[in-house]
Amino acid sequence: MATPLRPGLSLATVAGALDRAFSLSRHRAVAVAINSPGGSPVQSHLILRRIRQLADEREKRVHVFCEDVAASGGYFLALAGDEIYADPSSIVGSIGVISASFGLVNAIERLGIERRVYTSGEMKSFLDPFLPEQPSDVERLRAVQREVHDAFIGVVKERRGQKLRAPDSELFSGAFWSGPRAQELGLIDGIGDLRATMRSLYGDKIRLRVVPLGGGGLLARLRRSPMLGPAGDGSGLHHGLADDLIAAIEARALWARFGL
């Protein structure tokens, strides 16, 4: 998941872990657990492609397990699996594209603030929240969204193929569903958790080795942050903390879209 202040998962951050997971030569399969309400479609696609390349090179099957949420960019990642499983209460789908902002023109007028914008290139102030909304800007944004949505739909159809059992108007509306309904629609293959399903597929003696992605959240960032900024006044810590708090609010808003 990504927010404007945190890049979230990217190919650069997960490439090493993926290589390690697929290098465990004695294992016939790789299980991937996904828990994400969304993120960059580009990074989701890059990670999906890397997983599929490694699966083909090492001749391994990929089993994806959706946890709380595999929605939007999270579901895009899930498409890397040869099979996709979810919990009965998992949220799955949200195959769409969203862009959200605020219009602050009236607010700055009431505060007596004068907006000064200087550009070279007529589109550089595109969708500036402090300027009146322009219909041409909205249409341009929607055109880009349609292109990204079409690319997402293309990957879903490529990966799920004839497993899909609902019209495009329902599957690709941006709606999301519980695990059982997602299975009925053909978006996933079954209901089950990682350990029990892998044992069912490969026997009770299967050994599951965890390959962590690394990274970390707010507490990890605080441990890494310098206590003093360039001026020796603690600004480095304060700036990092402020960024993390804002990013945490943004992340909370993304999860809240799915009632979590």
C-alpha positions, 0 to 999 in steps of 0.5 A: 500500500502506498500513500503520497508520503510513503512509497509502499511496496515497490519492486525495489523493496520486494525484489530481494525477498522474492528472489530468496523465496523462489530460490528455495529449490526444495520447495515446489511452490511459493505462497504469497500473503497479501493484505492491502487496500491498494497502491500504485498500479505500476508497482503492482504490475511490476511485482506481478510480472517479477513473480510470474518470471520467477515462477516460470524460471524456477518452475514453481506454482504460486498460491496467493492468500488474501488476508483482511483486504486484497483490493484495488492494487492489492487485488492486482498483486493477487493476480500473480497467483496460479490460485487465489484463496481468501478468508470468508471475511476477506474483502476482495476486488475494487477493480477500478481507479480513483483520484481524490482531492479538495477544492480550496478556492473559497477557503483561501478567498475567505482567509484573504489569501492571494494565490500566485502561480507561475508556469511554463506550459499551460497544463502545469497548474492542472487540477490545482486545488487552489484554482477553480476546477476546469471541465477540460482538466476533469475530462483529461483526468478521466481519460487517463483513469480510463486508460489505467482502468483498461490496463487493469481489466486486461490483466484480470482477464489475462490471469483469470480468463474463463474463470470469471463468471459475471459481466464486465459491468459488475466485475469492473465497477470498482465494487468489492466483495466478501471472499465467498462472493468473490469466489462465485464471481471467479475472482478467487479460487477458494476459501482457506488460510495459508497453512491449512490450504498448503498442507491440503495441497502438499501434505501434512509434512510440508515445511513453510519457511517465512521470507520477510519483506523487511521495511517497517512502519512508524516505530521502525522509522523512529528508530532509524531517524536521526535525533538531530537535524542539520541545525542540531535542533531535533528537526530531523526527528520532528520532520520524520515524525510529522511525515509519518503521522500524516502518512498514517492518517492517509493509510487509515483513510484507505483502510476505512474505505473497506470498513476496516 
